[in-house]
Amino acid sequence: MTTWSPSTEESFLAAASRVVPYKEQWWVDCGCERLTSFDDWKEALKYAESGASCEVCQAQEALKEALSKCISPESDVSRSYAAGRLRWEAQQQVIQESINAGHDFSYMMLPPTRESVLLMSPSSFNRKMESWAKAVKDRDGWCCSKCGESEKSQICAHHIVGRAQDLYLALDLNNGITLCVSCHEKEHH
């Protein structure tokens, strides 16, 4: 038998506050949505004082413990997350440098670097050029910037600084202008 002290009274009151009578049963709230029933108040109080929890709470605790092991600094998950975070930060730096330099690669998920453009396969570069041309035309409302022509079949995207001069700038929206076929021919002649 335990002797009375302020701490034992406090723990008794905390346990007793978790025991609730309902329909000739004593119910113990273990902290979740689930209740455990007892026929006898003393059994219910003993269960509440023991700090025992229902199956749901036990499963939640087991899950928390398993997750804490997975997310420890030494786990593969943590290392993968850290590596992914570093890649993301590097990508954010490339984006910021691109913006600071006045380039607009907003039509791409990630702006290219000069090195990555040089290493692109011809088919990959051509796909990016198609995306660039569509983005330039969308930006300019599919309308010639010189004469106002708006017939879609007559509209094309023109590089201000030619692709042969700078492949990197060839993918920059700020290096593009929408022209009709007629104005585009005049630009090249």
N, C-alpha and C positions, 0 to 999 in steps of 0.2 A: 504494500500500500504506500502510495506517495504522500509526502507531507505537503501541507499547503504552503505556497509562496506566491508572490505576485506573478511570477512567470508561469507557474502551473495554472493559476486562475485564468490568466490571459489565454493560454492554450486551450483550457477547458471551454471558455466562452467562445473562442473562435471555432472550436469543433462543434459546440452546441448550436451555434448560429447556422451551421450547415445541415442540421437535422430538422426536418419539417414533417409534422403529422398530416396525413391525408388519407381518407377512407380506411380507417383502422390499420394503417401501415405507417411506418416511419421511413422517410425518404432522405437520403443523403446526397447532397449536391457536391460533386467532386470537382467542379470548376468548368465543366463543359455543358453541353445541352442535355446530357444524359443523367438520369438519376438512378440510384441503387436503392432497392426497397428492403426493409427488415420488419419482422413481426414484433420485435422487442426494442424498446427505446434504448436500453443499455447496449445491445448489440450494435445498434445504429451509431450511438455515441462512441463506442470503442472503435468502430470502423472509421468514423470521422477523425478521431484523435490519432489514429495510426497513420493518417496521411495517405492511406491507400487510395487508389484511383481506379476508375472503371476501365474496361477494355479499350474504349475509344481514347481515353487520356493516355493509357499505356502505349497504345499504337502511335499516338502523336509524339510522345517522348522518345520512343524508339526511332521514329522518323527524324526528329530533331538531332538525335545523337548520330544517326547515319549520315545526315547532311553535314553535320559539323566535321565528320571525318573526311567527307568528300571535298569539303571546301577548306581544308587545312592548307597552310602554305606549301606543304610538301606534296600534296596530291596532284595527280595528272590533270584534274579539272582546273585546279588553281593555276598550274603552269600554262595550260592551254589558254585560260582566260587572260593571264598576264601577257602571253605572246600576242594574242588577239588585240589586247588593249594597246600594246606597243605599235602594232601595224596600224590600228585606227588613228593613234596620235600622229604617226608619220604621214598618213593620208591627210589628216587635218592640216598639218604643216604645209604639205604640197598645195592644198586648196588655198590656204592663206597666202602663201607666196605668189600663187597665180593671180589672186585677187589684187594683192599689193602691187604686182607688176602691170596691172591694167588689163589682164587677159580675161576672157569670158569663155569658160568651158561649161557653163551651166546646163547645157543639154546632155552632158555626160555624167555618169555616176561619180567618176573620179577624174580630175584633170590629169592629162598625161605629163610626163617630164620629157625634156628634150631627148634623154637617153631612151626612154620607152618608145618614143615615136620612131627613132632610128632602128630599134629592134623589132618593130611590128612587121608581121608578114604582109605581103601585098594585099591579100584578101582581107585581113583585119583592118588595114589602113583604108581600103576602099569602102568597107562597111561604115567606118567612122566618118569618111567623107560624105557618104549618103546621109548619115544622121546630121552632119554639119550643114549640108545643103538644105535639108528640110527645116532645121532650126533657124537658119538665116531667113528663109522664105516665110516661116511662121512669124518670126520677129517683125518682119517688114510688111506683114499682112498680105502676102502673095501679090504684091504690087510693085511695079518697076519704080525704082527710086529716082530715075531720070525723067521719064515721060508719063508715068502714071498708069501704064498699061496693066490690066488686071486679069486678062485671059490666062487661066492657069497653065494651059498648054504652051504659052509663050513666055513663061517666067522661068528664070534660072538664077542660080547663086554664083556670084563672081568674087574671086579672091582679089583683094586690093594689092597685097604683096603676094606674088605668084607662088604656086606650090614648088616650082623649081628653085626659087630663091630661098624658101624657108619652110620645110615640112612641118615644123612645130607650129608656126603661125597659120599654116593651112587649116588647122583644126580650131583656131580661135574665132569665135563669133564676131569679135570686133574687127576681124580682118575680112569680113564678108559684107556684100551688098547685094540686094536683089535687083536684077535687071531683066528687061525683056530680051528676046533673042536679038532683035535689031540693035538695041543699045549695047548689048554685050559684044556684038560683032564690031561696033564702032570703037569700043574700049580696046580691042585687040588689034585694031588696024590703024 
